[in-house]
Amino acid sequence: MTALLIILVAALLGITIWQISKIFKLSQPIESDDSQIANNKDNQKQGKMFLVFTVFLYGLMIYSFWELSKFYAPGASSHSEDYDQLFFISLGLIMFVQVIIQFLIHWFAYKYRGKEGQKALFYADNDKLEFIWTIIPVITLAALIIYGLFSWSEIMNVEETDDTLVVEIYAYQFDWRARYSGEDGTLGEANVRFIEGVNQLGLNESDSYAQDDIITTELHLPVDRPVLFKFRSQDVLHSAYFPFFRSQMNVVPGMTTQFGFTPTTTSKEIRNSEYMVEKVRNINEIRKNNDNLDSDEKSYEFEYYLLCNKICGVSHYNMQMKIVVETEEEYQKWINEQQTFGELTAQSQN
């Protein structure tokens, strides 16, 4: 009841102030020029405001680049350097054009502001100018697209050799699972129709290739070894996002999508890098001062994560899986300790 009374009082106060402002306006003397047509004074004022806005816009742009550049994350895959280079070339071109165009727009608005008795001069068309500002973007975009296609091809067309590690990434609301082939080196047949009990990924139990498959809640990858990912979704559209590896792929129900990359930086190496040490220190400083966190929650340590980059439901924000990039020896030791699908089903039947 108290809250309702406060809202009513605030509404009445607002109406009162509005009515007083109308009375105040009516009590003012009538100006000699009450026309709705802009005069020289209006044009002069608006022209100067355009210049002020230009300075504000450039100042905001410089501040944003200065402050937000610290959030740039280092790449950790073989193609990340090309990916970042393409990104910075595109960003540089956009900013170059933006700086020039914004300046010209606002400077011309001031320089050619309206004046009484002055008539604007304009060209109905200019074929030469139109050709220039059409052909330059066409050539620039074509070069960027061709460059991008080479980077895209490197990510998408991973050749499956004897050295390639093939991993299935399985998505469902709201978690991920990774499936590795066992000693036979072949992933078994799987379909969502086979999902039952402990068989959460829908492996075909009658398929011999599926018996030695290994299903895990963490994604372990050997460094400097090409990895081919195959993606399946159980329910809705998800998106597998590897931010530090500069890769992302939609995970579509009813079909298998794929891409690949080669990890180049282990979890330990990036954790001990100068960039990450400073970032973790800042995060822990903020968490330390957060009274809403328990003492055991205040210490943060960096890990790679696989994230979902599609809004797939109410817990989309928390759909993530830890990624561990390690040496080949560490990876082999870890994979040998994991339970196979055949062992898991046998345990469930006992």
DOLOTOR-457431 format. One record per residue (C-alpha): x, y, z; chain. Coordinates in nm, 2 decimals. Example, Ala and Ser with C-alpha at 12.3 -4.5 7.8 and 13.67 -1.06 7.14 Angstrom:
// residues 2
<pt xx="1.23" yy="-0.45" zz="0.78" cadena="A"/>
<pt xx="1.37" yy="-0.11" zz="0.71" cadena="A"/>
// end
This chain:
// residues 350
<pt xx="0.00" yy="0.00" zz="0.00" cadena="A"/>
<pt xx="0.29" yy="0.24" zz="0.08" cadena="A"/>
<pt xx="0.45" yy="0.17" zz="-0.25" cadena="A"/>
<pt xx="0.12" yy="0.25" zz="-0.43" cadena="A"/>
<pt xx="0.09" yy="0.58" zz="-0.24" cadena="A"/>
<pt xx="0.44" yy="0.68" zz="-0.33" cadena="A"/>
<pt xx="0.38" yy="0.61" zz="-0.70" cadena="A"/>
<pt xx="0.06" yy="0.82" zz="-0.69" cadena="A"/>
<pt xx="0.23" yy="1.11" zz="-0.52" cadena="A"/>
<pt xx="0.52" yy="1.09" zz="-0.77" cadena="A"/>
<pt xx="0.27" yy="1.09" zz="-1.06" cadena="A"/>
<pt xx="0.08" yy="1.39" zz="-0.92" cadena="A"/>
<pt xx="0.40" yy="1.58" zz="-0.86" cadena="A"/>
<pt xx="0.50" yy="1.52" zz="-1.23" cadena="A"/>
<pt xx="0.17" yy="1.64" zz="-1.35" cadena="A"/>
<pt xx="0.19" yy="1.95" zz="-1.13" cadena="A"/>
<pt xx="0.54" yy="2.04" zz="-1.26" cadena="A"/>
<pt xx="0.42" yy="1.99" zz="-1.62" cadena="A"/>
<pt xx="0.12" yy="2.22" zz="-1.57" cadena="A"/>
<pt xx="0.34" yy="2.49" zz="-1.40" cadena="A"/>
<pt xx="0.58" yy="2.48" zz="-1.70" cadena="A"/>
<pt xx="0.29" yy="2.54" zz="-1.93" cadena="A"/>
<pt xx="0.18" yy="2.84" zz="-1.72" cadena="A"/>
<pt xx="0.53" yy="2.97" zz="-1.71" cadena="A"/>
<pt xx="0.56" yy="2.95" zz="-2.09" cadena="A"/>
<pt xx="0.23" yy="3.13" zz="-2.14" cadena="A"/>
<pt xx="0.34" yy="3.41" zz="-1.91" cadena="A"/>
<pt xx="0.65" yy="3.49" zz="-2.12" cadena="A"/>
<pt xx="0.65" yy="3.78" zz="-2.36" cadena="A"/>
<pt xx="0.59" yy="3.70" zz="-2.73" cadena="A"/>
<pt xx="0.91" yy="3.70" zz="-2.93" cadena="A"/>
<pt xx="0.93" yy="3.91" zz="-3.24" cadena="A"/>
<pt xx="1.02" yy="3.60" zz="-3.45" cadena="A"/>
<pt xx="0.80" yy="3.30" zz="-3.36" cadena="A"/>
<pt xx="0.82" yy="3.14" zz="-3.70" cadena="A"/>
<pt xx="0.89" yy="2.77" zz="-3.74" cadena="A"/>
<pt xx="1.14" yy="2.84" zz="-4.02" cadena="A"/>
<pt xx="1.51" yy="2.83" zz="-3.93" cadena="A"/>
<pt xx="1.69" yy="3.17" zz="-3.95" cadena="A"/>
<pt xx="2.05" yy="3.26" zz="-3.96" cadena="A"/>
<pt xx="2.09" yy="3.23" zz="-3.59" cadena="A"/>
<pt xx="1.94" yy="2.88" zz="-3.59" cadena="A"/>
<pt xx="2.17" yy="2.77" zz="-3.87" cadena="A"/>
<pt xx="2.48" yy="2.92" zz="-3.70" cadena="A"/>
<pt xx="2.39" yy="2.74" zz="-3.38" cadena="A"/>
<pt xx="2.33" yy="2.40" zz="-3.55" cadena="A"/>
<pt xx="2.64" yy="2.43" zz="-3.76" cadena="A"/>
<pt xx="2.86" yy="2.48" zz="-3.45" cadena="A"/>
<pt xx="2.68" yy="2.19" zz="-3.27" cadena="A"/>
<pt xx="2.78" yy="1.96" zz="-3.56" cadena="A"/>
<pt xx="3.15" yy="2.05" zz="-3.49" cadena="A"/>
<pt xx="3.11" yy="1.99" zz="-3.12" cadena="A"/>
<pt xx="2.95" yy="1.65" zz="-3.19" cadena="A"/>
<pt xx="3.24" yy="1.56" zz="-3.42" cadena="A"/>
<pt xx="3.49" yy="1.63" zz="-3.14" cadena="A"/>
<pt xx="3.28" yy="1.43" zz="-2.90" cadena="A"/>
<pt xx="3.24" yy="1.14" zz="-3.15" cadena="A"/>
<pt xx="3.62" yy="1.11" zz="-3.21" cadena="A"/>
<pt xx="3.69" yy="1.15" zz="-2.84" cadena="A"/>
<pt xx="3.45" yy="0.86" zz="-2.76" cadena="A"/>
<pt xx="3.60" yy="0.65" zz="-3.03" cadena="A"/>
<pt xx="3.96" yy="0.70" zz="-2.90" cadena="A"/>
<pt xx="3.85" yy="0.63" zz="-2.55" cadena="A"/>
<pt xx="3.67" yy="0.31" zz="-2.65" cadena="A"/>
<pt xx="3.97" yy="0.17" zz="-2.84" cadena="A"/>
<pt xx="4.20" yy="0.26" zz="-2.55" cadena="A"/>
<pt xx="3.98" yy="0.11" zz="-2.28" cadena="A"/>
<pt xx="3.84" yy="-0.20" zz="-2.46" cadena="A"/>
<pt xx="4.17" yy="-0.31" zz="-2.62" cadena="A"/>
<pt xx="4.26" yy="-0.48" zz="-2.29" cadena="A"/>
<pt xx="3.98" yy="-0.73" zz="-2.36" cadena="A"/>
<pt xx="4.15" yy="-0.86" zz="-2.67" cadena="A"/>
<pt xx="4.23" yy="-1.23" zz="-2.61" cadena="A"/>
<pt xx="4.53" yy="-1.40" zz="-2.75" cadena="A"/>
<pt xx="4.48" yy="-1.67" zz="-3.01" cadena="A"/>
<pt xx="4.57" yy="-2.03" zz="-2.93" cadena="A"/>
<pt xx="4.52" yy="-2.22" zz="-3.26" cadena="A"/>
<pt xx="4.72" yy="-2.25" zz="-3.58" cadena="A"/>
<pt xx="4.48" yy="-2.03" zz="-3.78" cadena="A"/>
<pt xx="4.42" yy="-1.77" zz="-3.52" cadena="A"/>
<pt xx="4.69" yy="-1.54" zz="-3.65" cadena="A"/>
<pt xx="4.54" yy="-1.53" zz="-4.00" cadena="A"/>
<pt xx="4.19" yy="-1.48" zz="-3.84" cadena="A"/>
<pt xx="4.31" yy="-1.19" zz="-3.63" cadena="A"/>
<pt xx="4.49" yy="-1.03" zz="-3.92" cadena="A"/>
<pt xx="4.18" yy="-1.04" zz="-4.13" cadena="A"/>
<pt xx="3.98" yy="-0.89" zz="-3.85" cadena="A"/>
<pt xx="4.23" yy="-0.61" zz="-3.79" cadena="A"/>
<pt xx="4.25" yy="-0.53" zz="-4.16" cadena="A"/>
<pt xx="3.87" yy="-0.51" zz="-4.18" cadena="A"/>
<pt xx="3.85" yy="-0.30" zz="-3.87" cadena="A"/>
<pt xx="4.13" yy="-0.07" zz="-3.99" cadena="A"/>
<pt xx="3.95" yy="-0.01" zz="-4.33" cadena="A"/>
<pt xx="3.62" yy="0.06" zz="-4.16" cadena="A"/>
<pt xx="3.77" yy="0.30" zz="-3.91" cadena="A"/>
<pt xx="3.97" yy="0.48" zz="-4.19" cadena="A"/>
<pt xx="3.65" yy="0.53" zz="-4.39" cadena="A"/>
<pt xx="3.45" yy="0.62" zz="-4.08" cadena="A"/>
<pt xx="3.69" yy="0.89" zz="-3.97" cadena="A"/>
<pt xx="3.70" yy="1.06" zz="-4.31" cadena="A"/>
<pt xx="3.33" yy="1.03" zz="-4.38" cadena="A"/>
<pt xx="3.22" yy="1.15" zz="-4.03" cadena="A"/>
<pt xx="3.45" yy="1.45" zz="-4.06" cadena="A"/>
<pt xx="3.33" yy="1.55" zz="-4.40" cadena="A"/>
<pt xx="2.96" yy="1.51" zz="-4.31" cadena="A"/>
<pt xx="2.99" yy="1.74" zz="-4.00" cadena="A"/>
<pt xx="3.24" yy="1.98" zz="-4.15" cadena="A"/>
<pt xx="3.02" yy="2.04" zz="-4.46" cadena="A"/>
<pt xx="2.71" yy="2.08" zz="-4.24" cadena="A"/>
<pt xx="2.89" yy="2.37" zz="-4.07" cadena="A"/>
<pt xx="3.07" yy="2.51" zz="-4.38" cadena="A"/>
<pt xx="2.76" yy="2.51" zz="-4.60" cadena="A"/>
<pt xx="2.50" yy="2.60" zz="-4.33" cadena="A"/>
<pt xx="2.20" yy="2.79" zz="-4.45" cadena="A"/>
<pt xx="2.21" yy="3.16" zz="-4.50" cadena="A"/>
<pt xx="1.93" yy="3.40" zz="-4.59" cadena="A"/>
<pt xx="1.94" yy="3.47" zz="-4.97" cadena="A"/>
<pt xx="2.18" yy="3.19" zz="-5.04" cadena="A"/>
<pt xx="2.07" yy="2.92" zz="-5.28" cadena="A"/>
<pt xx="2.21" yy="2.57" zz="-5.26" cadena="A"/>
<pt xx="2.40" yy="2.44" zz="-5.56" cadena="A"/>
<pt xx="2.36" yy="2.07" zz="-5.64" cadena="A"/>
<pt xx="2.43" yy="1.81" zz="-5.91" cadena="A"/>
<pt xx="2.15" yy="1.59" zz="-6.02" cadena="A"/>
<pt xx="2.41" yy="1.32" zz="-6.10" cadena="A"/>
<pt xx="2.77" yy="1.27" zz="-6.16" cadena="A"/>
<pt xx="2.87" yy="0.95" zz="-6.34" cadena="A"/>
<pt xx="3.24" yy="0.98" zz="-6.27" cadena="A"/>
<pt xx="3.19" yy="1.03" zz="-5.89" cadena="A"/>
<pt xx="2.94" yy="0.75" zz="-5.88" cadena="A"/>
<pt xx="3.17" yy="0.51" zz="-6.06" cadena="A"/>
<pt xx="3.46" yy="0.60" zz="-5.82" cadena="A"/>
<pt xx="3.27" yy="0.54" zz="-5.50" cadena="A"/>
<pt xx="3.11" yy="0.22" zz="-5.64" cadena="A"/>
<pt xx="3.42" yy="0.05" zz="-5.78" cadena="A"/>
<pt xx="3.65" yy="0.12" zz="-5.48" cadena="A"/>
<pt xx="3.42" yy="-0.06" zz="-5.23" cadena="A"/>
<pt xx="3.37" yy="-0.35" zz="-5.48" cadena="A"/>
<pt xx="3.74" yy="-0.40" zz="-5.52" cadena="A"/>
<pt xx="3.80" yy="-0.37" zz="-5.14" cadena="A"/>
<pt xx="3.52" yy="-0.61" zz="-5.05" cadena="A"/>
<pt xx="3.63" yy="-0.86" zz="-5.31" cadena="A"/>
<pt xx="3.98" yy="-0.87" zz="-5.18" cadena="A"/>
<pt xx="3.86" yy="-0.92" zz="-4.82" cadena="A"/>
<pt xx="3.62" yy="-1.19" zz="-4.92" cadena="A"/>
<pt xx="3.88" yy="-1.38" zz="-5.12" cadena="A"/>
<pt xx="4.13" yy="-1.35" zz="-4.82" cadena="A"/>
<pt xx="3.85" yy="-1.47" zz="-4.59" cadena="A"/>
<pt xx="3.77" yy="-1.77" zz="-4.80" cadena="A"/>
<pt xx="4.13" yy="-1.90" zz="-4.76" cadena="A"/>
<pt xx="4.10" yy="-1.86" zz="-4.38" cadena="A"/>
<pt xx="3.75" yy="-2.03" zz="-4.39" cadena="A"/>
<pt xx="3.88" yy="-2.31" zz="-4.60" cadena="A"/>
<pt xx="4.17" yy="-2.38" zz="-4.36" cadena="A"/>
<pt xx="3.92" yy="-2.41" zz="-4.07" cadena="A"/>
<pt xx="3.65" yy="-2.61" zz="-4.26" cadena="A"/>
<pt xx="3.85" yy="-2.85" zz="-4.48" cadena="A"/>
<pt xx="4.06" yy="-3.03" zz="-4.23" cadena="A"/>
<pt xx="4.20" yy="-3.34" zz="-4.39" cadena="A"/>
<pt xx="4.14" yy="-3.66" zz="-4.18" cadena="A"/>
<pt xx="4.49" yy="-3.82" zz="-4.16" cadena="A"/>
<pt xx="4.63" yy="-4.09" zz="-3.93" cadena="A"/>
<pt xx="4.75" yy="-3.81" zz="-3.70" cadena="A"/>
<pt xx="4.41" yy="-3.63" zz="-3.69" cadena="A"/>
<pt xx="4.22" yy="-3.66" zz="-3.36" cadena="A"/>
<pt xx="3.85" yy="-3.69" zz="-3.44" cadena="A"/>
<pt xx="3.62" yy="-3.58" zz="-3.15" cadena="A"/>
<pt xx="3.24" yy="-3.56" zz="-3.15" cadena="A"/>
<pt xx="3.09" yy="-3.27" zz="-2.96" cadena="A"/>
<pt xx="2.74" yy="-3.35" zz="-2.84" cadena="A"/>
<pt xx="2.51" yy="-3.06" zz="-2.74" cadena="A"/>
<pt xx="2.19" yy="-3.07" zz="-2.54" cadena="A"/>
<pt xx="2.00" yy="-2.83" zz="-2.31" cadena="A"/>
<pt xx="2.21" yy="-2.72" zz="-2.12" cadena="A"/>
<pt xx="2.54" yy="-2.90" zz="-2.14" cadena="A"/>
<pt xx="2.81" yy="-3.05" zz="-2.37" cadena="A"/>
<pt xx="2.96" yy="-3.40" zz="-2.39" cadena="A"/>
<pt xx="3.27" yy="-3.50" zz="-2.58" cadena="A"/>
<pt xx="3.31" yy="-3.85" zz="-2.75" cadena="A"/>
<pt xx="3.64" yy="-4.00" zz="-2.84" cadena="A"/>
<pt xx="3.70" yy="-4.31" zz="-3.05" cadena="A"/>
<pt xx="3.87" yy="-4.60" zz="-2.87" cadena="A"/>
<pt xx="4.15" yy="-4.83" zz="-2.98" cadena="A"/>
<pt xx="3.97" yy="-4.90" zz="-3.32" cadena="A"/>
<pt xx="4.01" yy="-4.53" zz="-3.41" cadena="A"/>
<pt xx="3.65" yy="-4.51" zz="-3.53" cadena="A"/>
<pt xx="3.35" yy="-4.34" zz="-3.37" cadena="A"/>
<pt xx="3.05" yy="-4.58" zz="-3.34" cadena="A"/>
<pt xx="2.71" yy="-4.51" zz="-3.49" cadena="A"/>
<pt xx="2.48" yy="-4.28" zz="-3.29" cadena="A"/>
<pt xx="2.13" yy="-4.15" zz="-3.31" cadena="A"/>
<pt xx="1.91" yy="-3.97" zz="-3.07" cadena="A"/>
<pt xx="1.65" yy="-4.25" zz="-3.11" cadena="A"/>
<pt xx="1.89" yy="-4.48" zz="-2.91" cadena="A"/>
<pt xx="1.90" yy="-4.25" zz="-2.60" cadena="A"/>
<pt xx="1.79" yy="-4.45" zz="-2.30" cadena="A"/>
<pt xx="1.93" yy="-4.48" zz="-1.94" cadena="A"/>
<pt xx="2.31" yy="-4.44" zz="-1.93" cadena="A"/>
<pt xx="2.32" yy="-4.41" zz="-2.31" cadena="A"/>
<pt xx="2.28" yy="-4.04" zz="-2.30" cadena="A"/>
<pt xx="2.44" yy="-3.97" zz="-2.64" cadena="A"/>
<pt xx="2.23" yy="-4.23" zz="-2.83" cadena="A"/>
<pt xx="2.51" yy="-4.47" zz="-2.93" cadena="A"/>
<pt xx="2.41" yy="-4.79" zz="-3.11" cadena="A"/>
<pt xx="2.49" yy="-5.07" zz="-2.86" cadena="A"/>
<pt xx="2.49" yy="-5.33" zz="-3.14" cadena="A"/>
<pt xx="2.77" yy="-5.14" zz="-3.33" cadena="A"/>
<pt xx="3.11" yy="-5.29" zz="-3.23" cadena="A"/>
<pt xx="3.28" yy="-4.96" zz="-3.31" cadena="A"/>
<pt xx="3.07" yy="-4.79" zz="-3.03" cadena="A"/>
<pt xx="3.18" yy="-5.02" zz="-2.75" cadena="A"/>
<pt xx="3.52" yy="-4.87" zz="-2.70" cadena="A"/>
<pt xx="3.41" yy="-4.50" zz="-2.75" cadena="A"/>
<pt xx="3.49" yy="-4.27" zz="-2.46" cadena="A"/>
<pt xx="3.24" yy="-4.01" zz="-2.34" cadena="A"/>
<pt xx="3.36" yy="-3.73" zz="-2.11" cadena="A"/>
<pt xx="3.24" yy="-3.41" zz="-1.95" cadena="A"/>
<pt xx="3.57" yy="-3.24" zz="-2.02" cadena="A"/>
<pt xx="3.74" yy="-3.18" zz="-2.36" cadena="A"/>
<pt xx="4.11" yy="-3.27" zz="-2.36" cadena="A"/>
<pt xx="4.32" yy="-3.19" zz="-2.66" cadena="A"/>
<pt xx="4.69" yy="-3.26" zz="-2.74" cadena="A"/>
<pt xx="4.88" yy="-2.95" zz="-2.84" cadena="A"/>
<pt xx="5.02" yy="-2.92" zz="-3.19" cadena="A"/>
<pt xx="4.79" yy="-3.20" zz="-3.32" cadena="A"/>
<pt xx="4.51" yy="-3.14" zz="-3.57" cadena="A"/>
<pt xx="4.17" yy="-3.20" zz="-3.43" cadena="A"/>
<pt xx="3.85" yy="-3.25" zz="-3.64" cadena="A"/>
<pt xx="3.53" yy="-3.18" zz="-3.45" cadena="A"/>
<pt xx="3.20" yy="-3.34" zz="-3.55" cadena="A"/>
<pt xx="2.89" yy="-3.17" zz="-3.39" cadena="A"/>
<pt xx="2.55" yy="-3.32" zz="-3.30" cadena="A"/>
<pt xx="2.25" yy="-3.16" zz="-3.12" cadena="A"/>
<pt xx="1.99" yy="-3.35" zz="-2.92" cadena="A"/>
<pt xx="1.72" yy="-3.09" zz="-2.91" cadena="A"/>
<pt xx="1.75" yy="-2.73" zz="-3.04" cadena="A"/>
<pt xx="2.00" yy="-2.52" zz="-3.23" cadena="A"/>
<pt xx="2.32" yy="-2.46" zz="-3.04" cadena="A"/>
<pt xx="2.65" yy="-2.30" zz="-3.14" cadena="A"/>
<pt xx="2.99" yy="-2.43" zz="-3.04" cadena="A"/>
<pt xx="3.21" yy="-2.13" zz="-2.97" cadena="A"/>
<pt xx="3.58" yy="-2.16" zz="-2.90" cadena="A"/>
<pt xx="3.68" yy="-1.80" zz="-2.84" cadena="A"/>
<pt xx="4.06" yy="-1.85" zz="-2.79" cadena="A"/>
<pt xx="4.08" yy="-2.08" zz="-3.08" cadena="A"/>
<pt xx="3.89" yy="-1.84" zz="-3.31" cadena="A"/>
<pt xx="3.63" yy="-2.10" zz="-3.42" cadena="A"/>
<pt xx="3.25" yy="-2.13" zz="-3.41" cadena="A"/>
<pt xx="3.00" yy="-2.37" zz="-3.56" cadena="A"/>
<pt xx="2.63" yy="-2.41" zz="-3.54" cadena="A"/>
<pt xx="2.52" yy="-2.74" zz="-3.39" cadena="A"/>
<pt xx="2.20" yy="-2.84" zz="-3.58" cadena="A"/>
<pt xx="1.95" yy="-3.10" zz="-3.48" cadena="A"/>
<pt xx="1.92" yy="-3.39" zz="-3.73" cadena="A"/>
<pt xx="2.26" yy="-3.33" zz="-3.90" cadena="A"/>
<pt xx="2.63" yy="-3.34" zz="-3.84" cadena="A"/>
<pt xx="2.84" yy="-3.02" zz="-3.88" cadena="A"/>
<pt xx="3.22" yy="-3.00" zz="-3.85" cadena="A"/>
<pt xx="3.53" yy="-2.79" zz="-3.85" cadena="A"/>
<pt xx="3.89" yy="-2.84" zz="-3.72" cadena="A"/>
<pt xx="4.19" yy="-2.66" zz="-3.58" cadena="A"/>
<pt xx="4.53" yy="-2.73" zz="-3.43" cadena="A"/>
<pt xx="4.58" yy="-2.61" zz="-3.07" cadena="A"/>
<pt xx="4.91" yy="-2.43" zz="-3.03" cadena="A"/>
<pt xx="4.92" yy="-2.32" zz="-2.67" cadena="A"/>
<pt xx="4.86" yy="-2.55" zz="-2.37" cadena="A"/>
<pt xx="4.64" yy="-2.45" zz="-2.08" cadena="A"/>
<pt xx="4.95" yy="-2.41" zz="-1.86" cadena="A"/>
<pt xx="5.13" yy="-2.19" zz="-2.11" cadena="A"/>
<pt xx="4.85" yy="-1.94" zz="-2.15" cadena="A"/>
<pt xx="4.78" yy="-1.95" zz="-1.78" cadena="A"/>
<pt xx="5.14" yy="-1.84" zz="-1.72" cadena="A"/>
<pt xx="5.15" yy="-1.58" zz="-2.00" cadena="A"/>
<pt xx="5.20" yy="-1.21" zz="-1.90" cadena="A"/>
<pt xx="4.85" yy="-1.12" zz="-2.04" cadena="A"/>
<pt xx="4.67" yy="-1.39" zz="-1.85" cadena="A"/>
<pt xx="4.86" yy="-1.34" zz="-1.52" cadena="A"/>
<pt xx="4.76" yy="-0.97" zz="-1.52" cadena="A"/>
<pt xx="4.40" yy="-1.05" zz="-1.62" cadena="A"/>
<pt xx="4.36" yy="-1.31" zz="-1.35" cadena="A"/>
<pt xx="4.51" yy="-1.07" zz="-1.09" cadena="A"/>
<pt xx="4.26" yy="-0.80" zz="-1.18" cadena="A"/>
<pt xx="3.97" yy="-1.05" zz="-1.17" cadena="A"/>
<pt xx="4.07" yy="-1.19" zz="-0.83" cadena="A"/>
<pt xx="4.11" yy="-0.83" zz="-0.70" cadena="A"/>
<pt xx="3.74" yy="-0.76" zz="-0.80" cadena="A"/>
<pt xx="3.62" yy="-1.09" zz="-0.66" cadena="A"/>
<pt xx="3.80" yy="-1.04" zz="-0.33" cadena="A"/>
<pt xx="3.61" yy="-0.72" zz="-0.28" cadena="A"/>
<pt xx="3.27" yy="-0.88" zz="-0.36" cadena="A"/>
<pt xx="3.09" yy="-0.95" zz="-0.03" cadena="A"/>
<pt xx="2.84" yy="-1.18" zz="-0.21" cadena="A"/>
<pt xx="3.10" yy="-1.44" zz="-0.28" cadena="A"/>
<pt xx="3.21" yy="-1.71" zz="-0.04" cadena="A"/>
<pt xx="3.58" yy="-1.72" zz="0.05" cadena="A"/>
<pt xx="3.63" yy="-2.04" zz="-0.16" cadena="A"/>
<pt xx="3.47" yy="-1.88" zz="-0.46" cadena="A"/>
<pt xx="3.68" yy="-1.56" zz="-0.46" cadena="A"/>
<pt xx="3.99" yy="-1.72" zz="-0.62" cadena="A"/>
<pt xx="3.98" yy="-1.75" zz="-1.00" cadena="A"/>
<pt xx="4.21" yy="-1.95" zz="-1.22" cadena="A"/>
<pt xx="4.19" yy="-1.93" zz="-1.60" cadena="A"/>
<pt xx="4.07" yy="-2.23" zz="-1.81" cadena="A"/>
<pt xx="3.98" yy="-2.26" zz="-2.17" cadena="A"/>
<pt xx="3.60" yy="-2.32" zz="-2.22" cadena="A"/>
<pt xx="3.37" yy="-2.43" zz="-2.49" cadena="A"/>
<pt xx="3.06" yy="-2.20" zz="-2.49" cadena="A"/>
<pt xx="2.72" yy="-2.20" zz="-2.65" cadena="A"/>
<pt xx="2.68" yy="-1.89" zz="-2.86" cadena="A"/>
<pt xx="2.31" yy="-1.94" zz="-2.95" cadena="A"/>
<pt xx="2.03" yy="-1.84" zz="-2.71" cadena="A"/>
<pt xx="1.91" yy="-2.20" zz="-2.66" cadena="A"/>
<pt xx="1.69" yy="-2.16" zz="-2.35" cadena="A"/>
<pt xx="1.68" yy="-2.03" zz="-1.99" cadena="A"/>
<pt xx="2.02" yy="-2.18" zz="-1.89" cadena="A"/>
<pt xx="2.20" yy="-2.09" zz="-2.21" cadena="A"/>
<pt xx="2.43" yy="-1.86" zz="-2.02" cadena="A"/>
<pt xx="2.57" yy="-2.15" zz="-1.82" cadena="A"/>
<pt xx="2.62" yy="-2.40" zz="-2.10" cadena="A"/>
<pt xx="2.99" yy="-2.45" zz="-2.11" cadena="A"/>
<pt xx="3.25" yy="-2.73" zz="-2.10" cadena="A"/>
<pt xx="3.61" yy="-2.70" zz="-1.97" cadena="A"/>
<pt xx="3.88" yy="-2.75" zz="-2.23" cadena="A"/>
<pt xx="4.23" yy="-2.87" zz="-2.13" cadena="A"/>
<pt xx="4.51" yy="-2.84" zz="-2.39" cadena="A"/>
<pt xx="4.81" yy="-3.05" zz="-2.28" cadena="A"/>
<pt xx="5.11" yy="-3.23" zz="-2.41" cadena="A"/>
<pt xx="5.06" yy="-3.56" zz="-2.61" cadena="A"/>
<pt xx="5.19" yy="-3.76" zz="-2.31" cadena="A"/>
<pt xx="4.95" yy="-3.60" zz="-2.07" cadena="A"/>
<pt xx="4.66" yy="-3.65" zz="-2.31" cadena="A"/>
<pt xx="4.74" yy="-4.02" zz="-2.36" cadena="A"/>
<pt xx="4.76" yy="-4.07" zz="-1.99" cadena="A"/>
<pt xx="4.43" yy="-3.90" zz="-1.94" cadena="A"/>
<pt xx="4.25" yy="-4.09" zz="-2.22" cadena="A"/>
<pt xx="4.37" yy="-4.42" zz="-2.09" cadena="A"/>
<pt xx="4.22" yy="-4.35" zz="-1.75" cadena="A"/>
<pt xx="3.87" yy="-4.29" zz="-1.90" cadena="A"/>
<pt xx="3.59" yy="-4.55" zz="-1.90" cadena="A"/>
<pt xx="3.46" yy="-4.69" zz="-2.23" cadena="A"/>
<pt xx="3.10" yy="-4.70" zz="-2.33" cadena="A"/>
<pt xx="3.10" yy="-5.08" zz="-2.32" cadena="A"/>
<pt xx="3.23" yy="-5.07" zz="-1.96" cadena="A"/>
<pt xx="2.97" yy="-4.81" zz="-1.87" cadena="A"/>
<pt xx="2.67" yy="-5.01" zz="-2.00" cadena="A"/>
<pt xx="2.81" yy="-5.33" zz="-1.84" cadena="A"/>
<pt xx="2.82" yy="-5.16" zz="-1.50" cadena="A"/>
<pt xx="2.46" yy="-5.03" zz="-1.54" cadena="A"/>
<pt xx="2.33" yy="-5.38" zz="-1.62" cadena="A"/>
<pt xx="2.49" yy="-5.53" zz="-1.30" cadena="A"/>
// end
